[in-house]
Amino acid sequence: MNDADVNLPRNEDKSENPRVPPTFDREKFELVKIARLKRIESELGVSLEGIPTRYQNLHAKAILGESSLREAIKAKCYDCSAWDNVSENVGNCTVRRCPLWAYRPGGKG
């Protein structure tokens, strides 16, 4: 069998990308994101309450194992700093017994 025998769908119009929706619906995106975070809370028994909205997705990805190692470390350091003034608190962390201390974001080990 050669390439001519295979009838693959072809995108004749090169201006359209089939993977990207023509319009981005921000409201729908936010609703899907909120539903995902609620599912995580219910399935894992982990509450995202108290975590600032801007850090909830980072924390959720780390819990689900969907984050990179660097993101997981960042989430743990932010959690340890109580999500407050994270760039200063994490970079100036004094908990040298922590196994992640040398790898903390913004830190100079």
C-alpha positions in Angstrom: 0.0 0.0 0.0 1.4 3.4 -0.9 0.4 6.9 0.0 -1.8 7.3 -3.0 -4.0 4.4 -1.8 -4.7 6.0 1.6 -7.6 8.5 1.6 -6.7 10.9 4.4 -8.8 14.0 5.0 -6.9 17.1 3.9 -7.4 20.6 4.9 -7.5 22.4 1.5 -8.0 25.8 3.1 -4.7 26.5 4.8 -6.0 29.5 6.6 -8.2 27.4 8.9 -6.5 25.4 11.7 -8.9 22.6 12.7 -7.4 22.4 16.2 -8.1 26.0 17.2 -11.6 27.1 17.6 -12.5 30.2 15.5 -13.5 32.2 18.6 -12.3 32.0 22.2 -15.1 32.1 24.8 -13.5 33.4 28.0 -16.7 32.9 30.0 -17.0 29.3 29.0 -13.3 28.7 29.7 -13.7 30.0 33.2 -16.8 27.9 33.8 -14.9 24.8 32.7 -12.0 25.7 34.9 -14.2 26.1 37.9 -15.9 22.8 37.2 -12.5 21.1 37.0 -11.4 22.5 40.3 -14.6 21.4 42.0 -14.1 17.9 40.6 -10.7 17.8 42.0 -12.0 18.9 45.4 -14.6 16.2 45.5 -12.6 13.3 44.1 -9.4 13.9 46.1 -11.0 15.4 49.2 -8.7 18.4 48.8 -10.1 21.8 49.4 -8.8 24.7 47.4 -10.5 27.1 49.7 -8.1 29.6 51.1 -5.8 29.4 48.1 -5.9 32.6 46.0 -7.7 32.1 42.7 -4.5 32.9 40.7 -2.7 29.9 42.3 -5.5 27.3 42.4 -4.7 25.9 38.9 -1.0 25.5 39.8 -2.0 23.7 43.0 -4.6 21.5 41.3 -2.2 20.4 38.5 0.4 19.5 41.1 -2.1 17.5 43.1 -3.2 15.6 40.0 0.3 14.9 38.9 -0.2 17.0 35.7 2.5 19.5 36.5 6.2 19.5 35.8 8.6 18.9 38.7 9.4 22.6 38.8 5.7 23.5 39.0 5.1 20.9 41.8 8.0 22.4 43.8 6.6 25.9 43.3 3.1 24.8 44.4 4.6 23.2 47.6 6.7 26.3 48.4 3.7 28.6 47.8 1.6 26.4 50.0 4.2 26.4 52.8 4.3 30.2 52.6 0.5 30.3 53.1 0.1 31.8 49.6 1.0 35.2 51.0 3.6 37.4 49.4 5.0 34.3 47.8 7.9 35.8 45.8 9.5 37.3 48.9 8.6 34.5 51.3 9.7 31.7 49.1 12.9 33.4 47.8 13.9 34.2 51.4 12.9 30.9 52.9 14.8 30.0 56.1 13.6 26.4 56.5 16.8 24.8 55.4 15.7 21.4 56.7 13.1 21.2 53.9 14.2 18.8 51.2 13.1 21.3 48.5 14.9 24.3 50.0 17.8 24.1 47.4 15.2 23.9 44.6 12.8 26.6 45.7 11.7 29.2 43.1 13.7 32.4 43.3 16.1 31.0 45.9 19.8 31.1 45.9 21.0 27.9 47.4 
